[in-house]
């Protein structure tokens, strides 16, 4: 009786990855799952945002630069943004900053990366036209803490800031 399959010999098992640690734990690799990160509380997000704001204002103050900001609001489709923009304008007026761009998005897109006018402000930040963004509340950026924290990180990386009329704990 003939078989269609030829007998195969399996090679001995081979260790694919080894680490010589010398008593230390190996560095994290992409082969290991990322540890779930605890979500930041509203107070922690507020502290992070205010620290970024203080850092940016101190840097601008040292150089004697007038603070230029973009005023931003997120509204629902067909909703008038005037009230929210007026509340943000009050912060700008109180701090004696200069408004360079006033804009709003009227979309229900949850991700800030999908909003054209917010992208316009990030482009202006990169170009040096503005130093930061002023909005009414965290919900103008994102109601989701992880997306909001990521946006704050992006602003910090671009040496910008976010100033709010209402802090994160008042939502």
Long-range contacts (C-beta under 8 A, 24 or more apart in sequence): 39-145, 39-146, 40-145, 40-146, 40-149, 41-145, 42-138, 42-145, 42-168, 42-169, 42-171, 43-168, 43-169, 45-138, 45-145, 45-148, 45-149, 45-152, 45-168, 46-167, 46-168, 46-169, 48-149, 48-152, 49-152, 49-161, 49-162, 49-164, 49-168, 52-152, 52-155, 52-156, 52-161, 52-162, 53-132, 53-161, 53-162, 53-163, 55-161, 56-131, 56-132, 56-159, 56-160, 56-161, 57-161, 59-159, 60-131, 65-131, 66-97, 66-98, 67-95, 67-97, 67-98, 67-131, 67-132, 68-97, 68-98, 68-99, 68-100, 68-129, 68-130, 68-131, 69-97, 69-98, 69-99, 69-100, 69-130, 69-131, 69-132, 69-133, 69-134, 69-163, 70-99, 70-100, 70-101, 70-102, 70-103, 70-121, 70-124, 70-125, 70-130, 70-132, 70-133, 70-134, 71-99, 71-101, 71-102, 71-103, 71-133, 71-134, 71-135, 72-103, 72-104, 72-105, 72-117, 72-118, 72-121, 72-133, 72-134, 72-135, 72-140, 73-104, 73-105, 73-135, 73-136, 73-140, 74-104, 74-105, 74-106, 74-107, 74-115, 74-118, 74-135, 74-139, 74-140, 74-141, 75-104, 75-105, 75-106, 76-106, 76-108, 77-106, 77-107, 77-108, 78-106, 79-106, 81-106, 84-136, 84-140, 87-136, 87-165, 88-134, 88-135, 88-136, 88-165, 90-165, 91-134, 91-163, 91-164, 91-165, 92-134, 95-163, 97-134, 100-124, 100-129, 100-130, 101-129, 101-130, 110-142, 110-143, 110-144, 110-147, 111-142, 111-147, 112-141, 112-142, 112-147, 112-151, 122-154, 122-158, 125-155, 125-158, 125-160, 126-158, 130-160, 131-160, 131-161, 132-160, 132-161, 132-162, 132-163, 133-160, 133-161, 133-162, 133-163, 134-162, 134-163, 134-164, 134-165, 135-162, 135-163, 135-164, 135-165, 136-164, 136-165, 136-166, 137-164, 137-165, 137-166, 137-168, 137-170, 137-171, 138-164, 138-168, 138-171, 139-171, 143-171
